[in-house]
Amino acid sequence: MTERTASVVWEGSVKEGHGTISLGSGLFEGPYSFGSRFGAQTGTNPEELIGAAAAGCFSMALSLALSDLGLAPARIDTTPQVTIEMTDDGFRITSVGLRCEATVPGVDQETFAREAERAKSNCPVSQALAGTDIRLEARLKS
């Protein structure tokens, strides 16, 4: 079993306060605040971290699926877009969009599309976000 950790510190009220997010690996530490989450202030936010996790997991799952078919993906480039909205129950992450462009020598469009959908549905992060609409736009580059 693999376990990962992070550390988050928040100080102050939600609108005036600020915090720091640190990954357990030590490879990232950054500030976050109400302004970086809901505005244009510099800093990270939980939604972009979720997007990065979803895109990273999907890309690895797609690489594995294609490799299992004997194909060698040259490059998988996935960009996430996470939407957070105010609902009747408060703020909610309503969707995660994944835009993928991949270079995979020897694969046909039908196989690529099928494996991309399978990777989107089956990667562990997608499964963890099962209550969220996850959309995929996958394009095979020539």
C-alpha positions in Angstrom: 0.0 0.0 0.0 1.2 3.5 -0.9 0.3 6.5 1.2 1.0 10.2 0.4 0.8 13.2 2.7 0.6 16.9 2.6 0.5 19.7 5.1 -1.8 22.6 5.1 -1.8 25.6 7.5 -4.5 28.3 7.5 -4.4 31.5 9.6 -7.2 34.0 10.0 -10.7 34.3 8.7 -11.7 32.9 5.3 -11.6 36.2 3.4 -8.7 38.0 5.1 -6.7 34.9 6.1 -4.0 33.0 4.2 -2.4 29.6 4.2 0.4 27.4 2.9 0.1 24.1 1.2 3.1 21.8 1.3 3.4 18.4 -0.4 4.9 15.6 1.6 7.5 15.0 -1.0 8.9 18.5 -0.4 8.7 19.3 -4.1 6.1 22.0 -3.7 5.1 24.6 -1.1 3.0 27.5 -1.9 0.6 30.1 -0.5 -3.1 30.1 -0.9 -5.9 32.5 0.0 -9.5 33.4 -0.7 -8.1 35.7 -3.4 -6.1 32.9 -5.1 -9.1 30.5 -4.9 -11.8 32.8 -6.1 -10.0 35.7 -7.7 -6.8 36.6 -9.5 -4.4 36.8 -6.5 -1.1 35.0 -6.8 -1.1 31.6 -5.1 -2.4 28.1 -5.5 -5.8 26.6 -4.6 -7.3 23.2 -3.9 -9.0 23.2 -7.3 -5.8 23.5 -9.4 -4.2 20.8 -7.2 -7.2 18.5 -7.9 -7.0 19.3 -11.6 -3.3 18.5 -11.6 -4.0 15.2 -9.8 -6.7 14.3 -12.2 -4.6 15.1 -15.3 -1.6 13.3 -14.0 -3.5 10.2 -13.0 -5.4 10.1 -16.4 -2.2 10.6 -18.4 -0.4 7.7 -16.6 -3.5 5.5 -16.9 -3.7 6.2 -20.6 0.0 5.4 -21.1 -0.5 2.1 -19.2 -3.6 1.2 -21.3 -1.8 1.9 -24.6 1.4 0.2 -23.5 -0.7 -2.9 -22.6 -1.8 -3.0 -26.2 1.8 -3.0 -27.3 1.8 0.7 -28.3 4.5 3.2 -27.1 3.0 6.6 -26.4 5.6 9.3 -27.4 3.8 12.1 -25.5 0.5 12.6 -23.6 -0.2 16.3 -22.9 -3.3 16.8 -20.6 -4.6 20.1 -19.4 -7.3 20.1 -16.7 -10.0 22.7 -16.1 -11.8 22.5 -12.7 -15.0 24.4 -12.1 -16.1 25.5 -8.7 -19.6 27.1 -8.3 -21.9 28.3 -5.7 -24.8 25.9 -5.4 -27.8 25.8 -3.1 -25.6 23.7 -0.7 -22.6 26.0 -0.9 -19.5 25.9 -3.0 -19.1 22.7 -5.0 -16.6 21.4 -7.6 -19.1 20.8 -10.4 -16.9 19.5 -13.1 -13.4 18.6 -14.2 -12.5 18.9 -17.9 -9.5 17.1 -19.3 -8.2 18.2 -22.7 -5.7 15.7 -24.0 -3.5 15.7 -27.0 -1.3 12.6 -27.6 1.2 11.4 -30.0 1.0 7.6 -30.2 2.7 6.0 -33.2 0.7 3.1 -34.7 -2.6 3.7 -32.9 -5.9 4.3 -34.8 -8.4 6.9 -33.7 -11.0 4.4 -32.5 -8.6 2.5 -30.3 -7.2 5.8 -28.9 -10.6 7.2 -28.1 -11.7 3.9 -26.4 -8.6 3.7 -24.3 -8.8 7.4 -23.4 -12.3 7.0 -22.1 -11.4 3.9 -20.2 -8.4 5.7 -18.6 -10.7 8.6 -17.6 -13.2 6.3 -15.9 -10.7 4.0 -14.3 -7.8 6.0 -13.0 -7.8 6.2 -9.1 -8.3 10.0 -9.0 -11.4 9.8 -11.3 -12.8 7.1 -9.0 -12.2 9.4 -6.0 -14.0 12.2 -7.8 -17.0 9.9 -8.7 -19.5 12.5 -7.6 -18.1 15.1 -10.1 -18.8 15.4 -13.8 -15.5 14.5 -15.5 -15.4 15.4 -19.2 -12.8 14.4 -21.7 -11.7 15.9 -25.0 -9.0 13.6 -26.4 -7.2 14.3 -29.7 -4.7 12.1 -31.4 -1.9 14.2 -33.0 -0.3 12.9 -36.2 
